[in-house]
Amino acid sequence: MALRVCCRLTRGLVRVLESRSGLFTGAGGVNSAGCLQNRRAIGYRANPWRSLSSTSQSSQVITYEELKKLLVAKSGVVIDVREPWELREYGNIPSAINVPLGQVTSALQLEPEEFKEKYGGDMPSTTENVVFTCLAGMRSIEALQAATSLGYSNAQHYPGGWQDWAKHEILQTKE
């Protein structure tokens, strides 16, 4: 079962990467099966941050301390883009709403009532502080780009993700 889940996640990730212009370049389409096998035949841009300018990059990144303040003040919405099984296995940031990466674009276009019913939290407005997080900061970049393209002007991502959050929280509880 774990192998099937891993394969599904890999295929989903490949589809997301293929759909993003600029992440894969090359003549003709690349199917998801051939993508991983023929990675030398296609150009892979390893740094997705290059699509963000340096000034917008710094304003779209949030630190652990800033995220902690945002949660205490309840001045924004945190969306965790990991799969539900990852939250069950590893844990989650308190009050974060789970919207898997593959659903982010459609979720942010739902009516607020539908969003709340499906994801169990209030849908952020396009002007509200929205912070995307994942396990280690890679999927949250994709979610950030999707939200920005939908007009979310105060969207940010937490590059440390759950791993950084857990590291800080464990250190605090030991002190």
C-alpha contacts under 8 A as a table, 3 or more apart, distances in Angstrom:
res1	aa1	res2	aa2	distance
1	M	4	R	5.10
1	M	5	V	6.31
2	A	5	V	5.09
2	A	6	C	6.12
3	L	6	C	5.02
3	L	7	C	6.12
4	R	7	C	5.07
4	R	8	R	6.11
5	V	8	R	5.06
5	V	9	L	6.11
6	C	9	L	5.10
6	C	10	T	6.11
7	C	10	T	5.02
7	C	11	R	6.13
8	R	11	R	5.15
8	R	12	G	6.06
9	L	12	G	5.00
9	L	13	L	6.01
10	T	13	L	5.06
10	T	14	V	6.11
11	R	14	V	5.07
11	R	15	R	6.19
11	R	32	S	6.26
11	R	33	A	7.88
12	G	15	R	5.07
12	G	16	V	6.25
12	G	102	G	7.56
13	L	16	V	5.09
13	L	17	L	6.14
14	V	17	L	5.05
14	V	18	E	5.99
14	V	32	S	5.86
14	V	35	C	7.30
15	R	18	E	5.04
15	R	19	S	6.09
15	R	32	S	6.52
16	V	19	S	5.16
16	V	20	R	6.38
16	V	102	G	7.69
17	L	20	R	5.28
17	L	23	L	6.09
17	L	24	F	6.98
18	E	21	S	7.25
18	E	23	L	7.02
18	E	24	F	6.16
18	E	30	V	7.58
20	R	23	L	5.87
20	R	24	F	7.64
21	S	24	F	6.91
21	S	25	T	7.88
22	G	25	T	6.05
22	G	45	R	7.36
23	L	43	G	7.98
23	L	44	Y	5.90
23	L	45	R	5.36
23	L	46	A	7.83
23	L	48	P	7.37
24	F	42	I	6.54
24	F	43	G	5.69
24	F	44	Y	5.10
24	F	45	R	6.79
25	T	42	I	5.89
25	T	43	G	5.12
25	T	44	Y	6.81
26	G	29	G	7.78
26	G	41	A	7.68
26	G	42	I	5.20
26	G	43	G	6.37
30	V	34	G	6.43
30	V	35	C	5.90
31	N	34	G	5.40
31	N	35	C	5.94
32	S	35	C	5.06
32	S	36	L	7.29
33	A	36	L	6.58
33	A	37	Q	7.23
34	G	37	Q	5.17
34	G	38	N	5.69
35	C	38	N	5.43
35	C	39	R	5.91
36	L	39	R	5.47
38	N	41	A	5.32
38	N	42	I	6.85
39	R	42	I	5.42
39	R	43	G	7.20
39	R	44	Y	7.33
40	R	43	G	6.84
45	R	48	P	6.98
47	N	50	R	5.96
48	P	51	S	6.15
48	P	141	I	7.59
49	W	52	L	5.37
49	W	57	Q	7.44
49	W	141	I	7.77
50	R	53	S	7.01
52	L	56	S	6.36
52	L	57	Q	5.78
53	S	56	S	5.32
53	S	57	Q	5.85
54	S	57	Q	4.93
54	S	58	S	6.43
55	T	58	S	5.63
55	T	59	S	6.67
56	S	59	S	5.17
56	S	60	Q	6.01
57	Q	60	Q	5.14
57	Q	61	V	6.45
58	S	61	V	5.48
59	S	62	I	7.75
59	S	156	Q	7.45
60	Q	154	N	7.85
60	Q	155	A	6.50
60	Q	156	Q	4.20
60	Q	157	H	6.11
61	V	156	Q	5.45
61	V	157	H	5.18
61	V	158	Y	5.95
61	V	159	P	6.87
62	I	66	E	6.04
62	I	67	L	6.40
62	I	131	V	7.81
62	I	156	Q	6.42
62	I	157	H	6.04
62	I	158	Y	5.14
62	I	159	P	7.40
63	T	66	E	5.18
63	T	67	L	6.10
63	T	158	Y	6.38
63	T	159	P	7.76
63	T	160	G	7.90
64	Y	67	L	5.11
64	Y	68	K	6.07
64	Y	158	Y	7.54
64	Y	160	G	7.81
64	Y	164	D	7.59
64	Y	165	W	6.70
64	Y	168	H	7.93
65	E	68	K	5.09
65	E	69	K	6.30
66	E	69	K	5.13
66	E	70	L	6.17
67	L	70	L	4.99
67	L	71	L	6.20
67	L	158	Y	7.83
68	K	71	L	5.20
68	K	72	V	6.24
69	K	72	V	5.12
69	K	73	A	6.04
70	L	73	A	5.24
70	L	74	K	5.72
70	L	75	S	5.31
70	L	76	G	6.19
71	L	74	K	4.86
71	L	75	S	6.79
71	L	76	G	7.18
71	L	95	S	7.88
72	V	75	S	7.97
74	K	77	V	7.75
75	S	129	N	6.92
76	G	124	P	7.93
76	G	128	E	6.30
76	G	129	N	4.49
76	G	130	V	5.67
76	G	131	V	7.44
77	V	96	A	7.18
77	V	97	I	7.79
77	V	124	P	6.42
77	V	128	E	7.70
77	V	129	N	6.26
77	V	130	V	4.86
77	V	131	V	6.23
78	V	95	S	7.28
78	V	96	A	4.77
78	V	97	I	6.23
78	V	130	V	5.87
78	V	131	V	4.72
78	V	132	F	5.94
78	V	133	T	7.29
79	I	96	A	5.37
79	I	97	I	4.75
79	I	98	N	5.84
79	I	99	V	6.41
79	I	130	V	7.25
79	I	131	V	6.10
79	I	132	F	4.89
79	I	133	T	6.22
80	D	92	N	7.94
80	D	96	A	6.04
80	D	97	I	5.89
80	D	98	N	4.83
80	D	99	V	6.09
80	D	100	P	7.21
80	D	132	F	5.85
80	D	133	T	4.78
80	D	134	C	5.42
80	D	140	S	7.85
81	V	98	N	6.03
81	V	99	V	5.09
81	V	100	P	4.30
81	V	101	L	4.73
81	V	104	V	7.57
81	V	132	F	6.88
81	V	133	T	6.19
81	V	134	C	5.36
81	V	139	R	6.88
81	V	140	S	6.54
81	V	143	A	7.34
82	R	86	E	6.24
82	R	87	L	7.04
82	R	98	N	7.07
82	R	99	V	7.25
82	R	100	P	5.19
82	R	101	L	6.54
82	R	133	T	7.95
82	R	134	C	5.28
82	R	135	L	6.85
82	R	139	R	7.75
83	E	86	E	5.41
83	E	87	L	6.92
83	E	98	N	7.77
83	E	99	V	7.80
83	E	100	P	5.19
83	E	101	L	7.71
84	P	87	L	5.26
84	P	88	R	6.47
84	P	98	N	7.12
84	P	100	P	7.40
85	W	88	R	5.04
85	W	89	E	6.08
86	E	89	E	5.03
86	E	90	Y	5.79
86	E	91	G	7.38
87	L	90	Y	5.38
87	L	91	G	4.74
87	L	92	N	5.50
88	R	91	G	5.78
88	R	92	N	7.97
91	G	162	W	7.82
92	N	96	A	7.19
92	N	162	W	6.79
93	I	96	A	5.63
93	I	162	W	7.04
93	I	165	W	7.37
97	I	119	Y	6.64
97	I	120	G	7.07
97	I	121	G	6.10
98	N	119	Y	6.57
99	V	103	Q	6.32
99	V	104	V	6.09
99	V	107	A	7.52
99	V	119	Y	6.71
100	P	103	Q	5.48
100	P	104	V	6.47
101	L	104	V	5.27
101	L	139	R	6.84
101	L	140	S	7.91
101	L	142	E	7.74
101	L	143	A	6.35
102	G	105	T	7.51
103	Q	106	S	5.54
103	Q	107	A	5.76
104	V	107	A	5.02
104	V	108	L	6.07
104	V	143	A	6.46
104	V	146	A	7.39
104	V	147	A	7.83
105	T	108	L	5.47
105	T	109	Q	6.69
105	T	143	A	7.85
105	T	146	A	6.05
105	T	147	A	6.99
105	T	150	L	7.88
106	S	109	Q	5.22
106	S	110	L	6.60
107	A	110	L	5.33
107	A	115	F	6.47
108	L	115	F	7.87
108	L	123	M	7.50
108	L	147	A	7.37
108	L	150	L	7.88
110	L	114	E	6.10
110	L	115	F	5.84
111	E	114	E	5.28
111	E	115	F	6.23
112	P	115	F	5.05
112	P	116	K	6.17
112	P	122	D	6.93
112	P	123	M	5.37
113	E	116	K	5.21
113	E	117	E	6.18
114	E	117	E	5.10
114	E	118	K	6.03
115	F	118	K	5.24
115	F	119	Y	5.77
115	F	120	G	7.42
115	F	121	G	7.28
115	F	122	D	7.05
115	F	123	M	5.85
116	K	119	Y	5.40
116	K	120	G	4.81
116	K	121	G	4.82
116	K	122	D	5.30
116	K	123	M	6.40
117	E	120	G	5.63
117	E	121	G	7.73
124	P	127	T	7.98
124	P	128	E	5.95
124	P	129	N	7.72
124	P	130	V	6.87
125	S	128	E	5.20
125	S	152	Y	7.59
126	T	151	G	6.09
126	T	152	Y	4.25
126	T	153	S	6.25
126	T	154	N	7.46
127	T	152	Y	6.09
127	T	153	S	5.69
127	T	154	N	5.92
128	E	152	Y	7.74
128	E	153	S	7.85
128	E	154	N	6.11
128	E	155	A	7.90
129	N	154	N	4.98
129	N	155	A	5.94
129	N	156	Q	7.61
130	V	154	N	6.27
130	V	155	A	4.69
130	V	156	Q	6.10
131	V	155	A	5.88
131	V	156	Q	4.72
131	V	157	H	5.12
131	V	158	Y	6.72
132	F	140	S	5.15
132	F	141	I	7.74
132	F	143	A	6.61
132	F	144	L	6.48
132	F	155	A	7.64
132	F	156	Q	6.27
132	F	157	H	4.61
132	F	158	Y	6.26
133	T	137	G	6.40
133	T	139	R	7.59
133	T	140	S	4.98
133	T	157	H	5.96
133	T	158	Y	5.31
133	T	159	P	7.22
133	T	161	G	5.17
133	T	162	W	7.20
134	C	137	G	5.64
134	C	138	M	7.25
134	C	139	R	6.05
134	C	140	S	5.57
134	C	158	Y	7.99
134	C	161	G	4.97
134	C	162	W	6.11
135	L	138	M	7.88
135	L	139	R	8.00
135	L	160	G	7.69
135	L	161	G	4.84
135	L	162	W	4.70
135	L	163	Q	5.95
136	A	139	R	7.95
136	A	159	P	6.56
136	A	160	G	5.37
136	A	161	G	4.53
136	A	162	W	6.34
136	A	163	Q	5.96
136	A	164	D	7.55
137	G	140	S	5.42
137	G	141	I	6.68
137	G	157	H	7.59
137	G	158	Y	6.36
137	G	159	P	4.09
137	G	160	G	5.44
137	G	161	G	5.02
138	M	141	I	5.48
138	M	142	E	7.13
138	M	159	P	7.29
139	R	142	E	5.19
139	R	143	A	6.41
140	S	143	A	4.93
140	S	144	L	6.00
140	S	157	H	5.85
140	S	158	Y	7.22
140	S	159	P	7.43
141	I	144	L	4.99
141	I	145	Q	6.25
141	I	157	H	6.41
141	I	159	P	7.93
142	E	145	Q	5.18
142	E	146	A	6.27
143	A	146	A	5.03
143	A	147	A	6.13
144	L	147	A	5.17
144	L	148	T	6.05
144	L	155	A	6.30
144	L	156	Q	6.30
144	L	157	H	6.29
145	Q	148	T	5.11
145	Q	149	S	6.16
146	A	149	S	5.20
146	A	150	L	6.43
147	A	150	L	5.03
147	A	151	G	6.51
147	A	152	Y	5.40
147	A	155	A	6.83
148	T	151	G	5.17
148	T	152	Y	4.92
148	T	153	S	6.37
148	T	155	A	6.67
149	S	152	Y	7.34
152	Y	155	A	5.76
158	Y	161	G	5.60
160	G	163	Q	6.29
160	G	164	D	4.64
160	G	165	W	7.01
161	G	164	D	5.62
161	G	165	W	6.34
162	W	165	W	4.94
162	W	166	A	5.90
163	Q	166	A	5.31
163	Q	167	K	6.18
164	D	167	K	5.07
164	D	168	H	6.28
165	W	168	H	5.30
165	W	169	E	6.09
166	A	169	E	5.03
166	A	170	I	5.88
167	K	170	I	5.35
167	K	171	L	6.25
168	H	171	L	5.21
168	H	172	Q	6.25
169	E	172	Q	5.11
169	E	173	T	6.30
170	I	173	T	5.22
170	I	174	K	6.31
171	L	174	K	5.26
171	L	175	E	6.49
172	Q	175	E	5.36
